[in-house]
Each structure stands twice: as C-alpha cells, then as structure tokens.
Amino acid sequence: MATAQKLHTELNPIQVSLLRLFNRPMSENETKELKNLMVNHYSDLLDEEVKKITSVKGYTQKDFDDMLKGES
C-alpha cells in the first residue's frame, strides 16, 4: 500500500532569504560558481556521513569491494 506524502507548499525562511539574495541579474559564470559551491558543500556533508557510517559499522575496503562485486 502506498503512503501519502505531505507536500510542502511554503518556503522556509532560508529559502525566502536565498530568493531575495539572488533576485538580481547574474552572469553564467556566477551561476556556475554558485552551483559548484552548493555541490561541494553537499558533497562534503555526504563524505562526513559516509565516514561516520563506515566507522560505526566497521567497514573496510574489502567490504566495499565485496559489495561492488555483489558478494556482501
């Protein structure tokens, strides 16, 4: 049975603030720089989470290699 997901229709305060901040003309280069900044930020957060989980679960490189081979 599928569960209904609550749709968010309101922007949170940070989203509103960002829209106001970037409500101006930007060059293609500025846009790319902002996208790269955000991608790098979320990549760093993901790396931290992976390191934390790897440490907690005690995974080794061999474990990851086995997972990639489907031998988990």
CHARMM internal coordinates of N, CA and C (Angstrom, degrees):
IC EDIT
DIST 1 N 1 CA 1.4556
DIST 1 CA 1 C 1.5231
ANGL 1 N 1 CA 1 C 109.00
DIST 1 C 2 N 1.2804
ANGL 1 CA 1 C 2 N 117.16
DIHE 1 N 1 CA 1 C 2 N 130.46
DIST 2 N 2 CA 1.4666
ANGL 1 C 2 N 2 CA 122.52
DIHE 1 CA 1 C 2 N 2 CA -179.52
DIST 2 CA 2 C 1.5168
ANGL 2 N 2 CA 2 C 109.73
DIHE 1 C 2 N 2 CA 2 C -76.71
DIST 2 C 3 N 1.3172
ANGL 2 CA 2 C 3 N 115.59
DIHE 2 N 2 CA 2 C 3 N 143.04
DIST 3 N 3 CA 1.4555
ANGL 2 C 3 N 3 CA 119.81
DIHE 2 CA 2 C 3 N 3 CA 176.83
DIST 3 CA 3 C 1.5202
ANGL 3 N 3 CA 3 C 109.27
DIHE 2 C 3 N 3 CA 3 C -99.82
DIST 3 C 4 N 1.2937
ANGL 3 CA 3 C 4 N 115.19
DIHE 3 N 3 CA 3 C 4 N 144.20
DIST 4 N 4 CA 1.4615
ANGL 3 C 4 N 4 CA 120.00
DIHE 3 CA 3 C 4 N 4 CA 178.77
DIST 4 CA 4 C 1.5211
ANGL 4 N 4 CA 4 C 108.77
DIHE 3 C 4 N 4 CA 4 C -77.36
DIST 4 C 5 N 1.3072
ANGL 4 CA 4 C 5 N 116.16
DIHE 4 N 4 CA 4 C 5 N 136.78
DIST 5 N 5 CA 1.4532
ANGL 4 C 5 N 5 CA 120.86
DIHE 4 CA 4 C 5 N 5 CA 177.41
DIST 5 CA 5 C 1.5191
ANGL 5 N 5 CA 5 C 109.05
DIHE 4 C 5 N 5 CA 5 C -102.05
DIST 5 C 6 N 1.3162
ANGL 5 CA 5 C 6 N 115.09
DIHE 5 N 5 CA 5 C 6 N 137.34
DIST 6 N 6 CA 1.4550
ANGL 5 C 6 N 6 CA 120.03
DIHE 5 CA 5 C 6 N 6 CA 178.40
DIST 6 CA 6 C 1.5224
ANGL 6 N 6 CA 6 C 108.79
DIHE 5 C 6 N 6 CA 6 C -74.76
DIST 6 C 7 N 1.3086
ANGL 6 CA 6 C 7 N 116.73
DIHE 6 N 6 CA 6 C 7 N 124.88
DIST 7 N 7 CA 1.4505
ANGL 6 C 7 N 7 CA 121.50
DIHE 6 CA 6 C 7 N 7 CA 178.03
DIST 7 CA 7 C 1.5200
ANGL 7 N 7 CA 7 C 109.43
DIHE 6 C 7 N 7 CA 7 C -86.20
DIST 7 C 8 N 1.3036
ANGL 7 CA 7 C 8 N 115.39
DIHE 7 N 7 CA 7 C 8 N 133.25
DIST 8 N 8 CA 1.4580
ANGL 7 C 8 N 8 CA 120.46
DIHE 7 CA 7 C 8 N 8 CA 176.94
DIST 8 CA 8 C 1.5244
ANGL 8 N 8 CA 8 C 108.03
DIHE 7 C 8 N 8 CA 8 C -93.93
DIST 8 C 9 N 1.3065
ANGL 8 CA 8 C 9 N 115.15
DIHE 8 N 8 CA 8 C 9 N 120.46
DIST 9 N 9 CA 1.4591
ANGL 8 C 9 N 9 CA 118.82
DIHE 8 CA 8 C 9 N 9 CA -178.72
DIST 9 CA 9 C 1.5228
ANGL 9 N 9 CA 9 C 111.93
DIHE 8 C 9 N 9 CA 9 C -110.51
DIST 9 C 10 N 1.3257
ANGL 9 CA 9 C 10 N 117.34
DIHE 9 N 9 CA 9 C 10 N -11.77
DIST 10 N 10 CA 1.4558
ANGL 9 C 10 N 10 CA 120.42
DIHE 9 CA 9 C 10 N 10 CA 179.73
DIST 10 CA 10 C 1.5178
ANGL 10 N 10 CA 10 C 109.91
DIHE 9 C 10 N 10 CA 10 C -101.97
DIST 10 C 11 N 1.3055
ANGL 10 CA 10 C 11 N 115.18
DIHE 10 N 10 CA 10 C 11 N 145.35
DIST 11 N 11 CA 1.4576
ANGL 10 C 11 N 11 CA 120.23
DIHE 10 CA 10 C 11 N 11 CA 174.98
DIST 11 CA 11 C 1.5223
ANGL 11 N 11 CA 11 C 108.70
DIHE 10 C 11 N 11 CA 11 C -84.17
DIST 11 C 12 N 1.3268
ANGL 11 CA 11 C 12 N 115.78
DIHE 11 N 11 CA 11 C 12 N 142.45
DIST 12 N 12 CA 1.4583
ANGL 11 C 12 N 12 CA 118.08
DIHE 11 CA 11 C 12 N 12 CA 176.12
DIST 12 CA 12 C 1.5323
ANGL 12 N 12 CA 12 C 108.31
DIHE 11 C 12 N 12 CA 12 C -81.25
DIST 12 C 13 N 1.3235
ANGL 12 CA 12 C 13 N 117.43
DIHE 12 N 12 CA 12 C 13 N 168.44
DIST 13 N 13 CA 1.4768
ANGL 12 C 13 N 13 CA 119.92
DIHE 12 CA 12 C 13 N 13 CA -175.64
DIST 13 CA 13 C 1.5275
ANGL 13 N 13 CA 13 C 114.12
DIHE 12 C 13 N 13 CA 13 C -57.62
DIST 13 C 14 N 1.3154
ANGL 13 CA 13 C 14 N 118.33
DIHE 13 N 13 CA 13 C 14 N -37.42
DIST 14 N 14 CA 1.4637
ANGL 13 C 14 N 14 CA 118.99
DIHE 13 CA 13 C 14 N 14 CA -179.52
DIST 14 CA 14 C 1.5272
ANGL 14 N 14 CA 14 C 110.71
DIHE 13 C 14 N 14 CA 14 C -68.60
DIST 14 C 15 N 1.3259
ANGL 14 CA 14 C 15 N 117.47
DIHE 14 N 14 CA 14 C 15 N -36.49
DIST 15 N 15 CA 1.4631
ANGL 14 C 15 N 15 CA 120.47
DIHE 14 CA 14 C 15 N 15 CA 177.88
DIST 15 CA 15 C 1.5260
ANGL 15 N 15 CA 15 C 110.63
DIHE 14 C 15 N 15 CA 15 C -64.18
DIST 15 C 16 N 1.3135
ANGL 15 CA 15 C 16 N 116.79
DIHE 15 N 15 CA 15 C 16 N -42.65
DIST 16 N 16 CA 1.4638
ANGL 15 C 16 N 16 CA 120.79
DIHE 15 CA 15 C 16 N 16 CA 178.27
DIST 16 CA 16 C 1.5254
ANGL 16 N 16 CA 16 C 109.81
DIHE 15 C 16 N 16 CA 16 C -62.80
DIST 16 C 17 N 1.3257
ANGL 16 CA 16 C 17 N 115.90
DIHE 16 N 16 CA 16 C 17 N -43.73
DIST 17 N 17 CA 1.4569
ANGL 16 C 17 N 17 CA 120.50
DIHE 16 CA 16 C 17 N 17 CA 179.46
DIST 17 CA 17 C 1.5252
ANGL 17 N 17 CA 17 C 111.24
DIHE 16 C 17 N 17 CA 17 C -61.04
DIST 17 C 18 N 1.3149
ANGL 17 CA 17 C 18 N 117.25
DIHE 17 N 17 CA 17 C 18 N -43.22
DIST 18 N 18 CA 1.4658
ANGL 17 C 18 N 18 CA 120.87
DIHE 17 CA 17 C 18 N 18 CA 178.38
DIST 18 CA 18 C 1.5173
ANGL 18 N 18 CA 18 C 112.14
DIHE 17 C 18 N 18 CA 18 C -64.53
DIST 18 C 19 N 1.3169
ANGL 18 CA 18 C 19 N 117.16
DIHE 18 N 18 CA 18 C 19 N -40.30
DIST 19 N 19 CA 1.4619
ANGL 18 C 19 N 19 CA 119.80
DIHE 18 CA 18 C 19 N 19 CA 177.43
DIST 19 CA 19 C 1.5206
ANGL 19 N 19 CA 19 C 111.13
DIHE 18 C 19 N 19 CA 19 C -61.78
DIST 19 C 20 N 1.3205
ANGL 19 CA 19 C 20 N 116.35
DIHE 19 N 19 CA 19 C 20 N -41.25
DIST 20 N 20 CA 1.4700
ANGL 19 C 20 N 20 CA 119.85
DIHE 19 CA 19 C 20 N 20 CA 178.34
DIST 20 CA 20 C 1.5267
ANGL 20 N 20 CA 20 C 111.01
DIHE 19 C 20 N 20 CA 20 C -66.55
DIST 20 C 21 N 1.3222
ANGL 20 CA 20 C 21 N 115.73
DIHE 20 N 20 CA 20 C 21 N -41.85
DIST 21 N 21 CA 1.4580
ANGL 20 C 21 N 21 CA 120.76
DIHE 20 CA 20 C 21 N 21 CA -178.72
DIST 21 CA 21 C 1.5192
ANGL 21 N 21 CA 21 C 111.86
DIHE 20 C 21 N 21 CA 21 C -62.06
DIST 21 C 22 N 1.3269
ANGL 21 CA 21 C 22 N 116.25
DIHE 21 N 21 CA 21 C 22 N -40.10
DIST 22 N 22 CA 1.4645
ANGL 21 C 22 N 22 CA 120.07
DIHE 21 CA 21 C 22 N 22 CA -175.92
DIST 22 CA 22 C 1.5214
ANGL 22 N 22 CA 22 C 113.60
DIHE 21 C 22 N 22 CA 22 C -99.88
DIST 22 C 23 N 1.3049
ANGL 22 CA 22 C 23 N 116.69
DIHE 22 N 22 CA 22 C 23 N 16.45
DIST 23 N 23 CA 1.4544
ANGL 22 C 23 N 23 CA 121.23
DIHE 22 CA 22 C 23 N 23 CA 177.30
DIST 23 CA 23 C 1.5302
ANGL 23 N 23 CA 23 C 109.38
DIHE 22 C 23 N 23 CA 23 C -84.29
DIST 23 C 24 N 1.3261
ANGL 23 CA 23 C 24 N 113.86
DIHE 23 N 23 CA 23 C 24 N 64.49
DIST 24 N 24 CA 1.4547
ANGL 23 C 24 N 24 CA 120.75
DIHE 23 CA 23 C 24 N 24 CA 179.94
DIST 24 CA 24 C 1.5155
ANGL 24 N 24 CA 24 C 107.57
DIHE 23 C 24 N 24 CA 24 C -157.25
DIST 24 C 25 N 1.3078
ANGL 24 CA 24 C 25 N 117.26
DIHE 24 N 24 CA 24 C 25 N 160.06
DIST 25 N 25 CA 1.4631
ANGL 24 C 25 N 25 CA 118.56
DIHE 24 CA 24 C 25 N 25 CA 177.80
DIST 25 CA 25 C 1.5323
ANGL 25 N 25 CA 25 C 110.72
DIHE 24 C 25 N 25 CA 25 C -63.77
DIST 25 C 26 N 1.3273
ANGL 25 CA 25 C 26 N 115.93
DIHE 25 N 25 CA 25 C 26 N 138.81
DIST 26 N 26 CA 1.4612
ANGL 25 C 26 N 26 CA 121.83
DIHE 25 CA 25 C 26 N 26 CA 177.14
DIST 26 CA 26 C 1.5145
ANGL 26 N 26 CA 26 C 109.33
DIHE 25 C 26 N 26 CA 26 C -133.72
DIST 26 C 27 N 1.2910
ANGL 26 CA 26 C 27 N 114.86
DIHE 26 N 26 CA 26 C 27 N 144.42
DIST 27 N 27 CA 1.4685
ANGL 26 C 27 N 27 CA 119.16
DIHE 26 CA 26 C 27 N 27 CA 177.19
DIST 27 CA 27 C 1.5271
ANGL 27 N 27 CA 27 C 109.19
DIHE 26 C 27 N 27 CA 27 C -74.18
DIST 27 C 28 N 1.3078
ANGL 27 CA 27 C 28 N 115.22
DIHE 27 N 27 CA 27 C 28 N 165.21
DIST 28 N 28 CA 1.4630
ANGL 27 C 28 N 28 CA 120.50
DIHE 27 CA 27 C 28 N 28 CA 177.35
DIST 28 CA 28 C 1.5311
ANGL 28 N 28 CA 28 C 109.70
DIHE 27 C 28 N 28 CA 28 C -60.91
DIST 28 C 29 N 1.3288
ANGL 28 CA 28 C 29 N 116.02
DIHE 28 N 28 CA 28 C 29 N -37.73
DIST 29 N 29 CA 1.4603
ANGL 28 C 29 N 29 CA 120.53
DIHE 28 CA 28 C 29 N 29 CA 179.58
DIST 29 CA 29 C 1.5317
ANGL 29 N 29 CA 29 C 111.39
DIHE 28 C 29 N 29 CA 29 C -64.72
DIST 29 C 30 N 1.3328
ANGL 29 CA 29 C 30 N 116.97
DIHE 29 N 29 CA 29 C 30 N -43.28
DIST 30 N 30 CA 1.4673
ANGL 29 C 30 N 30 CA 120.06
DIHE 29 CA 29 C 30 N 30 CA 177.57
DIST 30 CA 30 C 1.5266
ANGL 30 N 30 CA 30 C 110.67
DIHE 29 C 30 N 30 CA 30 C -60.96
DIST 30 C 31 N 1.3083
ANGL 30 CA 30 C 31 N 116.15
DIHE 30 N 30 CA 30 C 31 N -42.20
DIST 31 N 31 CA 1.4619
ANGL 30 C 31 N 31 CA 120.75
DIHE 30 CA 30 C 31 N 31 CA 179.56
DIST 31 CA 31 C 1.5274
ANGL 31 N 31 CA 31 C 110.54
DIHE 30 C 31 N 31 CA 31 C -61.32
DIST 31 C 32 N 1.3304
ANGL 31 CA 31 C 32 N 116.79
DIHE 31 N 31 CA 31 C 32 N -45.30
DIST 32 N 32 CA 1.4628
ANGL 31 C 32 N 32 CA 120.71
DIHE 31 CA 31 C 32 N 32 CA 178.86
DIST 32 CA 32 C 1.5241
ANGL 32 N 32 CA 32 C 111.10
DIHE 31 C 32 N 32 CA 32 C -62.96
DIST 32 C 33 N 1.3292
ANGL 32 CA 32 C 33 N 116.90
DIHE 32 N 32 CA 32 C 33 N -41.45
DIST 33 N 33 CA 1.4618
ANGL 32 C 33 N 33 CA 120.50
DIHE 32 CA 32 C 33 N 33 CA 179.51
DIST 33 CA 33 C 1.5277
ANGL 33 N 33 CA 33 C 111.39
DIHE 32 C 33 N 33 CA 33 C -62.22
DIST 33 C 34 N 1.3248
ANGL 33 CA 33 C 34 N 116.69
DIHE 33 N 33 CA 33 C 34 N -41.71
DIST 34 N 34 CA 1.4652
ANGL 33 C 34 N 34 CA 120.36
DIHE 33 CA 33 C 34 N 34 CA 178.59
DIST 34 CA 34 C 1.5241
ANGL 34 N 34 CA 34 C 111.11
DIHE 33 C 34 N 34 CA 34 C -65.66
DIST 34 C 35 N 1.3276
ANGL 34 CA 34 C 35 N 116.56
DIHE 34 N 34 CA 34 C 35 N -42.25
DIST 35 N 35 CA 1.4613
ANGL 34 C 35 N 35 CA 119.72
DIHE 34 CA 34 C 35 N 35 CA 177.93
DIST 35 CA 35 C 1.5206
ANGL 35 N 35 CA 35 C 110.37
DIHE 34 C 35 N 35 CA 35 C -62.04
DIST 35 C 36 N 1.3354
ANGL 35 CA 35 C 36 N 116.89
DIHE 35 N 35 CA 35 C 36 N -43.56
DIST 36 N 36 CA 1.4616
ANGL 35 C 36 N 36 CA 120.40
DIHE 35 CA 35 C 36 N 36 CA 178.87
DIST 36 CA 36 C 1.5251
ANGL 36 N 36 CA 36 C 111.43
DIHE 35 C 36 N 36 CA 36 C -63.09
DIST 36 C 37 N 1.3218
ANGL 36 CA 36 C 37 N 116.81
DIHE 36 N 36 CA 36 C 37 N -39.53
DIST 37 N 37 CA 1.4542
ANGL 36 C 37 N 37 CA 121.30
DIHE 36 CA 36 C 37 N 37 CA 177.66
DIST 37 CA 37 C 1.5264
ANGL 37 N 37 CA 37 C 110.87
DIHE 36 C 37 N 37 CA 37 C -59.51
DIST 37 C 38 N 1.3172
ANGL 37 CA 37 C 38 N 116.16
DIHE 37 N 37 CA 37 C 38 N -45.67
DIST 38 N 38 CA 1.4642
ANGL 37 C 38 N 38 CA 120.55
DIHE 37 CA 37 C 38 N 38 CA -179.26
DIST 38 CA 38 C 1.5304
ANGL 38 N 38 CA 38 C 111.27
DIHE 37 C 38 N 38 CA 38 C -68.37
DIST 38 C 39 N 1.3175
ANGL 38 CA 38 C 39 N 116.95
DIHE 38 N 38 CA 38 C 39 N -42.31
DIST 39 N 39 CA 1.4633
ANGL 38 C 39 N 39 CA 120.54
DIHE 38 CA 38 C 39 N 39 CA 178.66
DIST 39 CA 39 C 1.5302
ANGL 39 N 39 CA 39 C 109.84
DIHE 38 C 39 N 39 CA 39 C -61.36
DIST 39 C 40 N 1.3311
ANGL 39 CA 39 C 40 N 116.97
DIHE 39 N 39 CA 39 C 40 N -44.65
DIST 40 N 40 CA 1.4578
ANGL 39 C 40 N 40 CA 120.48
DIHE 39 CA 39 C 40 N 40 CA 179.22
DIST 40 CA 40 C 1.5212
ANGL 40 N 40 CA 40 C 111.59
DIHE 39 C 40 N 40 CA 40 C -62.98
DIST 40 C 41 N 1.3171
ANGL 40 CA 40 C 41 N 116.38
DIHE 40 N 40 CA 40 C 41 N -40.79
DIST 41 N 41 CA 1.4708
ANGL 40 C 41 N 41 CA 120.76
DIHE 40 CA 40 C 41 N 41 CA 179.27
DIST 41 CA 41 C 1.5293
ANGL 41 N 41 CA 41 C 110.52
DIHE 40 C 41 N 41 CA 41 C -60.56
DIST 41 C 42 N 1.3212
ANGL 41 CA 41 C 42 N 116.96
DIHE 41 N 41 CA 41 C 42 N -50.82
DIST 42 N 42 CA 1.4623
ANGL 41 C 42 N 42 CA 119.95
DIHE 41 CA 41 C 42 N 42 CA -178.17
DIST 42 CA 42 C 1.5247
ANGL 42 N 42 CA 42 C 111.98
DIHE 41 C 42 N 42 CA 42 C -70.83
DIST 42 C 43 N 1.3102
ANGL 42 CA 42 C 43 N 117.64
DIHE 42 N 42 CA 42 C 43 N -28.72
DIST 43 N 43 CA 1.4619
ANGL 42 C 43 N 43 CA 121.09
DIHE 42 CA 42 C 43 N 43 CA 174.47
DIST 43 CA 43 C 1.5281
ANGL 43 N 43 CA 43 C 110.08
DIHE 42 C 43 N 43 CA 43 C -65.48
DIST 43 C 44 N 1.3287
ANGL 43 CA 43 C 44 N 116.66
DIHE 43 N 43 CA 43 C 44 N -42.13
DIST 44 N 44 CA 1.4656
ANGL 43 C 44 N 44 CA 120.78
DIHE 43 CA 43 C 44 N 44 CA 177.47
DIST 44 CA 44 C 1.5277
ANGL 44 N 44 CA 44 C 110.88
DIHE 43 C 44 N 44 CA 44 C -62.71
DIST 44 C 45 N 1.3219
ANGL 44 CA 44 C 45 N 116.85
DIHE 44 N 44 CA 44 C 45 N -42.63
DIST 45 N 45 CA 1.4690
ANGL 44 C 45 N 45 CA 120.33
DIHE 44 CA 44 C 45 N 45 CA 178.11
DIST 45 CA 45 C 1.5214
ANGL 45 N 45 CA 45 C 110.91
DIHE 44 C 45 N 45 CA 45 C -62.03
DIST 45 C 46 N 1.3256
ANGL 45 CA 45 C 46 N 117.06
DIHE 45 N 45 CA 45 C 46 N -41.93
DIST 46 N 46 CA 1.4564
ANGL 45 C 46 N 46 CA 121.25
DIHE 45 CA 45 C 46 N 46 CA 178.74
DIST 46 CA 46 C 1.5231
ANGL 46 N 46 CA 46 C 110.60
DIHE 45 C 46 N 46 CA 46 C -64.35
DIST 46 C 47 N 1.3290
ANGL 46 CA 46 C 47 N 117.56
DIHE 46 N 46 CA 46 C 47 N -43.40
DIST 47 N 47 CA 1.4653
ANGL 46 C 47 N 47 CA 121.37
DIHE 46 CA 46 C 47 N 47 CA 177.78
DIST 47 CA 47 C 1.5301
ANGL 47 N 47 CA 47 C 110.94
DIHE 46 C 47 N 47 CA 47 C -58.09
DIST 47 C 48 N 1.3290
ANGL 47 CA 47 C 48 N 116.84
DIHE 47 N 47 CA 47 C 48 N -44.02
DIST 48 N 48 CA 1.4621
ANGL 47 C 48 N 48 CA 120.85
DIHE 47 CA 47 C 48 N 48 CA 178.67
DIST 48 CA 48 C 1.5260
ANGL 48 N 48 CA 48 C 110.98
DIHE 47 C 48 N 48 CA 48 C -60.94
DIST 48 C 49 N 1.3222
ANGL 48 CA 48 C 49 N 116.64
DIHE 48 N 48 CA 48 C 49 N -43.20
DIST 49 N 49 CA 1.4643
ANGL 48 C 49 N 49 CA 120.93
DIHE 48 CA 48 C 49 N 49 CA -179.11
DIST 49 CA 49 C 1.5312
ANGL 49 N 49 CA 49 C 111.02
DIHE 48 C 49 N 49 CA 49 C -66.32
DIST 49 C 50 N 1.3170
ANGL 49 CA 49 C 50 N 117.21
DIHE 49 N 49 CA 49 C 50 N -41.32
DIST 50 N 50 CA 1.4607
ANGL 49 C 50 N 50 CA 120.97
DIHE 49 CA 49 C 50 N 50 CA 178.48
DIST 50 CA 50 C 1.5272
ANGL 50 N 50 CA 50 C 110.44
DIHE 49 C 50 N 50 CA 50 C -63.35
DIST 50 C 51 N 1.3335
ANGL 50 CA 50 C 51 N 116.96
DIHE 50 N 50 CA 50 C 51 N -43.20
DIST 51 N 51 CA 1.4651
ANGL 50 C 51 N 51 CA 120.27
DIHE 50 CA 50 C 51 N 51 CA 178.10
DIST 51 CA 51 C 1.5204
ANGL 51 N 51 CA 51 C 111.25
DIHE 50 C 51 N 51 CA 51 C -61.55
DIST 51 C 52 N 1.3344
ANGL 51 CA 51 C 52 N 116.30
DIHE 51 N 51 CA 51 C 52 N -41.16
DIST 52 N 52 CA 1.4551
ANGL 51 C 52 N 52 CA 120.92
DIHE 51 CA 51 C 52 N 52 CA 179.94
DIST 52 CA 52 C 1.5320
ANGL 52 N 52 CA 52 C 110.62
DIHE 51 C 52 N 52 CA 52 C -63.71
DIST 52 C 53 N 1.3203
ANGL 52 CA 52 C 53 N 116.79
DIHE 52 N 52 CA 52 C 53 N -47.55
DIST 53 N 53 CA 1.4629
ANGL 52 C 53 N 53 CA 120.84
DIHE 52 CA 52 C 53 N 53 CA -178.83
DIST 53 CA 53 C 1.5239
ANGL 53 N 53 CA 53 C 110.66
DIHE 52 C 53 N 53 CA 53 C -66.26
DIST 53 C 54 N 1.3299
ANGL 53 CA 53 C 54 N 116.41
DIHE 53 N 53 CA 53 C 54 N -40.68
DIST 54 N 54 CA 1.4592
ANGL 53 C 54 N 54 CA 120.61
DIHE 53 CA 53 C 54 N 54 CA 178.78
DIST 54 CA 54 C 1.5221
ANGL 54 N 54 CA 54 C 110.08
DIHE 53 C 54 N 54 CA 54 C -60.12
DIST 54 C 55 N 1.3100
ANGL 54 CA 54 C 55 N 116.71
DIHE 54 N 54 CA 54 C 55 N -42.00
DIST 55 N 55 CA 1.4615
ANGL 54 C 55 N 55 CA 121.43
DIHE 54 CA 54 C 55 N 55 CA 179.88
DIST 55 CA 55 C 1.5315
ANGL 55 N 55 CA 55 C 111.14
DIHE 54 C 55 N 55 CA 55 C -67.04
DIST 55 C 56 N 1.3262
ANGL 55 CA 55 C 56 N 116.40
DIHE 55 N 55 CA 55 C 56 N -46.86
DIST 56 N 56 CA 1.4673
ANGL 55 C 56 N 56 CA 120.85
DIHE 55 CA 55 C 56 N 56 CA -178.04
DIST 56 CA 56 C 1.5277
ANGL 56 N 56 CA 56 C 111.00
DIHE 55 C 56 N 56 CA 56 C -63.56
DIST 56 C 57 N 1.3212
ANGL 56 CA 56 C 57 N 116.68
DIHE 56 N 56 CA 56 C 57 N -43.09
DIST 57 N 57 CA 1.4666
ANGL 56 C 57 N 57 CA 121.09
DIHE 56 CA 56 C 57 N 57 CA -177.76
DIST 57 CA 57 C 1.5272
ANGL 57 N 57 CA 57 C 112.60
DIHE 56 C 57 N 57 CA 57 C -83.39
DIST 57 C 58 N 1.3354
ANGL 57 CA 57 C 58 N 116.94
DIHE 57 N 57 CA 57 C 58 N -13.65
DIST 58 N 58 CA 1.4538
ANGL 57 C 58 N 58 CA 120.45
DIHE 57 CA 57 C 58 N 58 CA 179.10
DIST 58 CA 58 C 1.5176
ANGL 58 N 58 CA 58 C 114.23
DIHE 57 C 58 N 58 CA 58 C 73.07
DIST 58 C 59 N 1.3346
ANGL 58 CA 58 C 59 N 117.20
DIHE 58 N 58 CA 58 C 59 N 27.18
DIST 59 N 59 CA 1.4597
ANGL 58 C 59 N 59 CA 120.58
DIHE 58 CA 58 C 59 N 59 CA -179.89
DIST 59 CA 59 C 1.5333
ANGL 59 N 59 CA 59 C 111.05
DIHE 58 C 59 N 59 CA 59 C -67.00
DIST 59 C 60 N 1.3188
ANGL 59 CA 59 C 60 N 115.05
DIHE 59 N 59 CA 59 C 60 N 144.63
DIST 60 N 60 CA 1.4621
ANGL 59 C 60 N 60 CA 121.72
DIHE 59 CA 59 C 60 N 60 CA 174.79
DIST 60 CA 60 C 1.5230
ANGL 60 N 60 CA 60 C 108.49
DIHE 59 C 60 N 60 CA 60 C -115.67
DIST 60 C 61 N 1.3304
ANGL 60 CA 60 C 61 N 116.05
DIHE 60 N 60 CA 60 C 61 N 172.04
DIST 61 N 61 CA 1.4658
ANGL 60 C 61 N 61 CA 119.93
DIHE 60 CA 60 C 61 N 61 CA 177.11
DIST 61 CA 61 C 1.5251
ANGL 61 N 61 CA 61 C 110.30
DIHE 60 C 61 N 61 CA 61 C -59.62
DIST 61 C 62 N 1.3400
ANGL 61 CA 61 C 62 N 117.08
DIHE 61 N 61 CA 61 C 62 N -36.63
DIST 62 N 62 CA 1.4704
ANGL 61 C 62 N 62 CA 120.63
DIHE 61 CA 61 C 62 N 62 CA 177.89
DIST 62 CA 62 C 1.5303
ANGL 62 N 62 CA 62 C 110.72
DIHE 61 C 62 N 62 CA 62 C -60.98
DIST 62 C 63 N 1.3206
ANGL 62 CA 62 C 63 N 116.67
DIHE 62 N 62 CA 62 C 63 N -40.77
DIST 63 N 63 CA 1.4646
ANGL 62 C 63 N 63 CA 120.36
DIHE 62 CA 62 C 63 N 63 CA 177.80
DIST 63 CA 63 C 1.5265
ANGL 63 N 63 CA 63 C 110.94
DIHE 62 C 63 N 63 CA 63 C -59.89
DIST 63 C 64 N 1.3357
ANGL 63 CA 63 C 64 N 116.45
DIHE 63 N 63 CA 63 C 64 N -44.43
DIST 64 N 64 CA 1.4636
ANGL 63 C 64 N 64 CA 119.86
DIHE 63 CA 63 C 64 N 64 CA 178.77
DIST 64 CA 64 C 1.5129
ANGL 64 N 64 CA 64 C 111.66
DIHE 63 C 64 N 64 CA 64 C -65.28
DIST 64 C 65 N 1.3315
ANGL 64 CA 64 C 65 N 116.39
DIHE 64 N 64 CA 64 C 65 N -41.45
DIST 65 N 65 CA 1.4798
ANGL 64 C 65 N 65 CA 120.19
DIHE 64 CA 64 C 65 N 65 CA 177.74
DIST 65 CA 65 C 1.5161
ANGL 65 N 65 CA 65 C 110.41
DIHE 64 C 65 N 65 CA 65 C -61.44
DIST 65 C 66 N 1.3386
ANGL 65 CA 65 C 66 N 117.05
DIHE 65 N 65 CA 65 C 66 N -42.32
DIST 66 N 66 CA 1.4648
ANGL 65 C 66 N 66 CA 120.51
DIHE 65 CA 65 C 66 N 66 CA 178.47
DIST 66 CA 66 C 1.5167
ANGL 66 N 66 CA 66 C 111.53
DIHE 65 C 66 N 66 CA 66 C -64.16
DIST 66 C 67 N 1.3304
ANGL 66 CA 66 C 67 N 116.63
DIHE 66 N 66 CA 66 C 67 N -39.32
DIST 67 N 67 CA 1.4790
ANGL 66 C 67 N 67 CA 120.82
DIHE 66 CA 66 C 67 N 67 CA 178.65
DIST 67 CA 67 C 1.5313
ANGL 67 N 67 CA 67 C 109.39
DIHE 66 C 67 N 67 CA 67 C -62.21
DIST 67 C 68 N 1.3236
ANGL 67 CA 67 C 68 N 116.45
DIHE 67 N 67 CA 67 C 68 N -41.95
DIST 68 N 68 CA 1.4629
ANGL 67 C 68 N 68 CA 119.98
DIHE 67 CA 67 C 68 N 68 CA -179.41
DIST 68 CA 68 C 1.5302
ANGL 68 N 68 CA 68 C 111.36
DIHE 67 C 68 N 68 CA 68 C -65.27
DIST 68 C 69 N 1.3145
ANGL 68 CA 68 C 69 N 116.27
DIHE 68 N 68 CA 68 C 69 N -31.85
DIST 69 N 69 CA 1.4710
ANGL 68 C 69 N 69 CA 121.49
DIHE 68 CA 68 C 69 N 69 CA 179.02
DIST 69 CA 69 C 1.5185
ANGL 69 N 69 CA 69 C 111.89
DIHE 68 C 69 N 69 CA 69 C -83.45
DIST 69 C 70 N 1.3438
ANGL 69 CA 69 C 70 N 116.93
DIHE 69 N 69 CA 69 C 70 N -7.15
DIST 70 N 70 CA 1.4586
ANGL 69 C 70 N 70 CA 120.87
DIHE 69 CA 69 C 70 N 70 CA -177.94
DIST 70 CA 70 C 1.5079
ANGL 70 N 70 CA 70 C 112.13
DIHE 69 C 70 N 70 CA 70 C 79.89
DIST 70 C 71 N 1.3180
ANGL 70 CA 70 C 71 N 117.27
DIHE 70 N 70 CA 70 C 71 N 24.87
DIST 71 N 71 CA 1.4607
ANGL 70 C 71 N 71 CA 122.54
DIHE 70 CA 70 C 71 N 71 CA -177.87
DIST 71 CA 71 C 1.5229
ANGL 71 N 71 CA 71 C 111.93
DIHE 70 C 71 N 71 CA 71 C -108.92
DIST 71 C 72 N 1.3035
ANGL 71 CA 71 C 72 N 117.46
DIHE 71 N 71 CA 71 C 72 N 31.71
DIST 72 N 72 CA 1.4659
ANGL 71 C 72 N 72 CA 119.32
DIHE 71 CA 71 C 72 N 72 CA -175.38
DIST 72 CA 72 C 1.4884
ANGL 72 N 72 CA 72 C 113.29
DIHE 71 C 72 N 72 CA 72 C -77.09
END
COOR INIT
IC SEED 1 N 1 CA 1 C
IC BUILD
